Amino acid sequence: MQHFLLWMEATDFSTWLRESESIWAFPTILTVHTVSMGFLAGISATIDLRILGVAPRAPLLEMKRFLPVMWFSLCVSIVTGVTLVIAYPTKALTNPIFYLKLILIAIALMVVRMIGRRVLSDPPLDLTPAPRNVKGLAAISIVCWLLVIWAGRALPYTYGLLFATEGKP
C-alpha cells in the first residue's frame, strides 16, 4: 500500500493539485465538491422532511423532478471526491473516517433509491401522511446525510499521516 501511496503522491497531477498557486486547483475542486454534496444531501433531506410531515400539502410526486439534479450532483461529487483523494491519497486512504463517510453515503443512496421507487412513484402517497416504514426510511436518510457531513468536516482534523513518506500507513 505504501508504494501505491508514494506513487500517487508523486504523480504530476497530485503534485499540481497540492502545490499549484492557481485558484483553479485544490480550492476550486473542494468548493465544487462541497456544493455538489450540498445539493445531494439537501435534495434528499427536502424529500425526507416532506415524508416526515413537513409541508404536507407539497405534492410528493413533484419532488421526483429533483432526482436527476441529485444524481447529477452525485456524479460531480464522485469526480471531485476522487480528485481530492488524488491530491492527498495517504491522508484520505489511511483515515478510518474516510471509509465511514463512504459507507454512510452508500447507505444513504440505497435509502434514496428505495424512497424513489416506493414512494415517489406511488400516487396514493402524494398528499397523505406516509406510512411508518416510509417515515423510518426518511429518518435513516437524514441521519446518514448528517453523519456524512460530520465525517466530511472531520476528515481534515482526524488523519494520522499526511504523506506516505511520514511513516508506514
PLY file of the C-alpha trace (Angstrom):
ply
format ascii 1.0
element vertex 169
property float x
property float y
property float z
element edge 168
property int vertex1
property int vertex2
end_header
0.00 0.00 0.00
2.81 2.42 0.85
4.30 2.00 -2.64
0.95 2.90 -4.20
0.56 5.95 -1.97
4.11 7.10 -2.72
3.48 6.68 -6.45
0.13 8.52 -6.30
1.62 11.43 -4.35
4.44 11.73 -6.88
2.22 11.98 -9.97
2.25 15.32 -11.75
-1.50 15.69 -11.26
-1.35 15.07 -7.50
1.57 17.46 -7.10
-0.18 20.14 -9.18
-3.36 19.81 -7.10
-1.45 20.25 -3.83
1.13 22.82 -4.83
-0.48 24.94 -7.51
-0.84 28.58 -6.60
-3.72 28.75 -9.06
-7.15 29.31 -7.56
-8.41 26.80 -10.10
-6.75 23.87 -8.41
-7.47 22.45 -4.96
-9.68 25.25 -3.51
-11.98 25.24 -6.54
-12.28 21.45 -6.60
-13.01 21.44 -2.87
-15.67 24.13 -3.34
-17.35 22.28 -6.21
-17.29 19.07 -4.12
-18.88 20.86 -1.17
-21.61 22.46 -3.31
-22.41 19.20 -5.11
-22.61 17.35 -1.78
-24.90 20.14 -0.56
-27.26 19.54 -3.48
-27.09 15.79 -2.95
-27.81 15.90 0.78
-30.13 18.91 0.51
-32.45 17.46 -2.10
-32.60 14.18 -0.23
-33.31 15.97 3.06
-36.09 18.01 1.43
-37.82 14.84 0.25
-37.21 13.17 3.62
-38.67 16.12 5.54
-41.78 16.11 3.33
-42.21 12.38 4.04
-41.84 13.11 7.76
-44.70 15.61 7.57
-43.06 18.98 6.90
-45.07 20.88 4.25
-47.73 18.15 3.95
-49.56 19.97 1.16
-46.48 19.94 -1.08
-47.04 17.21 -3.66
-44.55 14.43 -3.03
-44.69 13.19 -6.62
-43.48 16.59 -7.85
-40.29 16.15 -5.84
-39.34 13.32 -8.17
-38.31 16.05 -10.62
-35.35 16.85 -8.36
-33.89 13.34 -8.59
-31.99 13.97 -11.86
-30.35 17.01 -10.24
-29.48 14.88 -7.25
-27.95 12.10 -9.37
-26.00 14.66 -11.41
-24.72 16.09 -8.12
-23.64 12.60 -7.13
-21.60 12.30 -10.35
-19.94 15.66 -9.70
-19.26 14.64 -6.09
-17.63 11.40 -7.21
-15.36 13.12 -9.74
-14.34 15.89 -7.36
-14.02 13.47 -4.44
-11.66 11.21 -6.39
-9.68 14.28 -7.37
-9.38 15.35 -3.73
-8.17 11.86 -2.82
-5.56 12.05 -5.58
-4.27 15.29 -4.08
-3.73 13.72 -0.64
-4.06 9.94 -1.03
-2.31 8.99 2.21
-4.33 11.49 4.22
-7.60 10.00 2.94
-6.86 6.33 2.41
-5.32 5.79 5.86
-8.14 7.54 7.72
-10.98 5.33 9.01
-13.34 8.35 8.95
-12.94 8.45 5.16
-14.26 4.88 4.91
-17.07 5.67 7.34
-18.08 8.56 5.06
-18.14 6.26 2.02
-20.23 3.64 3.85
-22.70 6.28 5.03
-23.03 7.68 1.50
-23.71 4.17 0.17
-26.40 3.57 2.79
-27.97 6.99 2.17
-28.05 6.39 -1.59
-29.67 2.97 -1.14
-32.35 4.59 1.01
-32.85 7.37 -1.56
-33.35 4.73 -4.25
-35.84 2.86 -2.09
-37.76 6.08 -1.45
-37.67 6.94 -5.15
-39.04 3.56 -6.18
-41.55 3.02 -3.39
-42.74 6.50 -2.51
-42.12 8.95 -5.34
-43.87 6.64 -7.79
-46.93 5.92 -5.65
-49.78 8.40 -6.36
-51.84 7.45 -3.25
-48.94 8.64 -1.06
-48.79 12.00 -2.79
-50.89 14.06 -0.40
-51.41 11.67 2.51
-49.28 11.02 5.56
-46.57 8.49 4.83
-46.71 5.06 6.45
-44.44 4.41 9.44
-41.95 2.29 7.44
-41.53 5.06 4.87
-41.02 7.61 7.64
-38.38 5.28 9.04
-36.55 5.33 5.71
-36.70 9.12 5.64
-35.31 9.34 9.18
-32.48 6.91 8.31
-31.68 9.01 5.25
-31.48 12.26 7.24
-29.28 10.68 9.90
-26.95 9.24 7.24
-26.60 12.59 5.47
-25.94 14.40 8.75
-23.22 11.88 9.58
-21.77 12.21 6.06
-21.49 15.96 6.61
-19.89 15.39 10.02
-17.41 12.89 8.55
-16.53 15.22 5.68
-15.86 18.05 8.11
-13.89 15.75 10.45
-11.52 14.49 7.73
-9.13 17.47 7.83
-8.68 17.03 11.57
-8.54 13.25 12.06
-5.86 11.98 9.72
-2.80 10.18 11.06
-0.49 10.66 8.09
-0.50 13.45 5.56
2.08 11.86 3.23
3.34 8.30 2.81
6.91 9.48 3.45
5.96 10.25 7.07
5.78 6.59 8.06
4.23 3.25 7.27
0.46 3.53 6.77
0 1
1 2
2 3
3 4
4 5
5 6
6 7
7 8
8 9
9 10
10 11
11 12
12 13
13 14
14 15
15 16
16 17
17 18
18 19
19 20
20 21
21 22
22 23
23 24
24 25
25 26
26 27
27 28
28 29
29 30
30 31
31 32
32 33
33 34
34 35
35 36
36 37
37 38
38 39
39 40
40 41
41 42
42 43
43 44
44 45
45 46
46 47
47 48
48 49
49 50
50 51
51 52
52 53
53 54
54 55
55 56
56 57
57 58
58 59
59 60
60 61
61 62
62 63
63 64
64 65
65 66
66 67
67 68
68 69
69 70
70 71
71 72
72 73
73 74
74 75
75 76
76 77
77 78
78 79
79 80
80 81
81 82
82 83
83 84
84 85
85 86
86 87
87 88
88 89
89 90
90 91
91 92
92 93
93 94
94 95
95 96
96 97
97 98
98 99
99 100
100 101
101 102
102 103
103 104
104 105
105 106
106 107
107 108
108 109
109 110
110 111
111 112
112 113
113 114
114 115
115 116
116 117
117 118
118 119
119 120
120 121
121 122
122 123
123 124
124 125
125 126
126 127
127 128
128 129
129 130
130 131
131 132
132 133
133 134
134 135
135 136
136 137
137 138
138 139
139 140
140 141
141 142
142 143
143 144
144 145
145 146
146 147
147 148
148 149
149 150
150 151
151 152
152 153
153 154
154 155
155 156
156 157
157 158
158 159
159 160
160 161
161 162
162 163
163 164
164 165
165 166
166 167
167 168
